[in-house]
Amino acid sequence: MNTSTCNDIMMVPVRAAKAGWYGDWVDWYVGARSHRVACFLLGMLIINAFDVTLTLAAHSQGMLEESNPIARAILGRNPYAIVPFKLALVLFPTVVLYRYRDRWLAELAAGGVMFVYVLVAFQWHLCYELYAVAASGGASMQDVDSVCLGNVVSRFVF
C-alpha cells in the first residue's frame, strides 16, 4: 500500500465531517497544530473551572478530603482562596503551551493534560454518583458496586 492510499484512507472521516454544517470548524481544527493546541487548552480551562466549582461545593458539603497538602491547607483557612491557587496552577502551563503552540511537543503536552482533566471530570462524576447512593439511605454494597468506574465509563462511551 503506497503512501497516498494511506493518506486517502486516513482522510475519509475528515472529508465526511466537512460535509456537515460544521465543516468550516473541522477545516480550522485540522488546518494547524496551533489550532488543536488552543482547543485542548480551552477544554482544559473549562474542565478546571468545573473542578474548582465542584471542589468548593464538595468542601462546603463536607464530602471532600483534599489529597493535595497545599490545597488542603488553603481549604482549611479560606475555602475561596482555592480559586486563585487553582487558577495560577493552570494558567502558567497554559501560557507556556500557548506560546509554543506551533510545536509538536506542545500539542502532545496539551493533549496529555486534556486527557488527565477528562479523567478528573470522570472522577467528579463518580464522586457524585457515590454521594447520591449514600445519601439515598439504605444503600447496599450492590448499589455501591453499580457505581464503579467501569459502569460510569461505559455509560459515556456506549
C-alpha positions as CSV (number, residue, x, y, z in Angstrom):
1,M,0.0,0.0,0.0
2,N,1.6,3.3,-1.0
3,T,1.6,6.5,1.0
4,S,-1.1,8.3,-1.0
5,T,-3.5,5.4,-0.4
6,C,-2.8,5.5,3.3
7,N,-3.4,9.3,3.4
8,D,-6.6,8.9,1.4
9,I,-7.9,6.3,3.9
10,M,-7.0,8.4,6.9
11,M,-8.8,11.5,5.5
12,V,-12.1,9.7,5.0
13,P,-13.5,10.8,8.4
14,V,-12.3,14.3,7.9
15,R,-14.0,14.5,4.4
16,A,-17.2,13.1,5.9
17,A,-17.1,15.7,8.7
18,K,-16.6,18.5,6.2
19,A,-19.9,17.5,4.5
20,G,-21.9,18.6,7.6
21,W,-22.7,22.2,8.8
22,Y,-19.5,22.1,11.0
23,G,-17.2,21.6,8.0
24,D,-15.6,25.0,8.4
25,W,-14.7,24.3,12.0
26,V,-13.2,20.9,11.1
27,D,-11.1,22.7,8.4
28,W,-9.9,25.2,11.0
29,Y,-9.2,22.5,13.7
30,V,-7.3,20.1,11.3
31,G,-5.6,23.0,9.5
32,A,-2.9,23.8,12.0
33,R,-1.3,22.4,15.1
34,S,-1.7,25.7,16.9
35,H,-5.5,25.4,16.5
36,R,-5.6,22.0,18.1
37,V,-3.4,23.1,21.0
38,A,-5.7,26.1,21.5
39,C,-8.7,23.8,21.6
40,F,-7.0,21.5,24.1
41,L,-6.1,24.4,26.3
42,L,-9.6,25.8,26.2
43,G,-11.1,22.5,27.1
44,M,-8.6,22.2,30.0
45,L,-9.6,25.6,31.3
46,I,-13.3,24.8,31.1
47,I,-12.9,21.5,33.0
48,N,-10.7,23.3,35.5
49,A,-13.4,25.8,36.1
50,F,-15.8,22.9,36.9
51,D,-13.2,21.3,39.1
52,V,-12.8,24.5,41.2
53,T,-16.6,24.9,41.5
54,L,-17.1,21.2,42.4
55,T,-14.2,21.4,44.9
56,L,-15.8,24.3,46.7
57,A,-19.2,22.7,46.7
58,A,-17.9,19.3,47.9
59,H,-15.8,21.1,50.6
60,S,-18.8,23.1,51.8
61,Q,-20.9,19.9,52.0
62,G,-18.2,18.1,54.0
63,M,-17.7,15.4,51.4
64,L,-14.2,16.3,50.2
65,E,-10.9,15.2,51.7
66,E,-8.3,17.0,49.6
67,S,-5.3,15.0,48.7
68,N,-3.0,17.9,47.8
69,P,-1.4,19.1,51.0
70,I,-1.2,22.7,49.8
71,A,-4.8,22.8,48.6
72,R,-5.8,21.1,51.9
73,A,-4.1,23.9,53.9
74,I,-5.7,26.6,51.8
75,L,-9.2,25.0,52.1
76,G,-8.7,24.8,55.9
77,R,-8.1,28.5,56.2
78,N,-10.2,30.1,53.5
79,P,-12.0,27.9,51.0
80,Y,-12.4,30.6,48.4
81,A,-8.6,31.1,48.3
82,I,-8.5,27.8,46.4
83,V,-9.8,29.7,43.3
84,P,-6.7,31.8,42.7
85,F,-4.5,28.9,43.7
86,K,-6.0,26.5,41.1
87,L,-6.2,29.3,38.5
88,A,-2.5,30.1,38.9
89,L,-1.7,26.4,38.8
90,V,-3.4,26.1,35.4
91,L,-2.7,29.5,33.9
92,F,1.1,29.2,34.0
93,P,1.4,26.0,31.9
94,T,-1.5,27.3,29.7
95,V,0.5,30.4,28.8
96,V,3.7,28.4,28.2
97,L,1.9,25.8,26.0
98,Y,0.1,28.6,24.1
99,R,3.3,30.4,23.5
100,Y,4.8,27.3,21.9
101,R,1.6,26.1,20.3
102,D,3.1,25.5,16.9
103,R,5.5,22.8,18.2
104,W,4.6,19.1,18.2
105,L,5.7,18.8,21.9
106,A,3.2,21.5,22.9
107,E,0.4,19.6,21.1
108,L,1.4,16.4,22.8
109,A,1.6,18.0,26.2
110,A,-1.7,19.8,25.8
111,G,-3.4,16.6,24.6
112,G,-2.0,14.8,27.6
113,V,-3.1,17.4,30.1
114,M,-6.6,17.4,28.5
115,F,-6.7,13.6,28.9
116,V,-5.9,14.0,32.6
117,Y,-8.6,16.6,33.1
118,V,-11.1,14.4,31.4
119,L,-10.2,11.7,34.0
120,V,-10.7,14.3,36.7
121,A,-14.2,15.0,35.3
122,F,-15.0,11.3,35.4
123,Q,-13.7,11.2,38.9
124,W,-16.1,14.0,39.9
125,H,-18.9,12.3,38.2
126,L,-18.1,9.1,40.1
127,C,-17.9,11.0,43.4
128,Y,-21.4,12.5,43.0
129,E,-22.8,9.1,41.9
130,L,-21.5,7.6,45.1
131,Y,-22.7,10.5,47.1
132,A,-26.2,10.1,45.7
133,V,-26.2,6.4,46.5
134,A,-25.0,7.1,50.1
135,A,-27.4,10.0,50.6
136,S,-30.4,7.9,49.5
137,G,-30.1,5.9,52.7
138,G,-30.2,2.1,53.0
139,A,-27.6,1.7,50.2
140,S,-26.4,-1.9,49.9
141,M,-22.9,-2.9,48.7
142,Q,-24.6,-3.9,45.4
143,D,-25.7,-0.3,45.0
144,V,-22.2,1.0,45.6
145,D,-20.8,-1.6,43.2
146,S,-23.2,-0.4,40.5
147,V,-21.4,2.9,40.5
148,C,-17.9,1.5,39.8
149,L,-15.8,3.5,37.3
150,G,-16.3,0.8,34.6
151,N,-20.1,1.4,34.6
152,V,-19.7,5.1,34.5
153,V,-17.3,5.0,31.6
154,S,-19.5,2.5,29.7
155,R,-22.5,4.9,30.0
156,F,-20.5,7.7,28.4
157,V,-18.8,5.6,25.7
158,F,-21.5,3.2,24.6
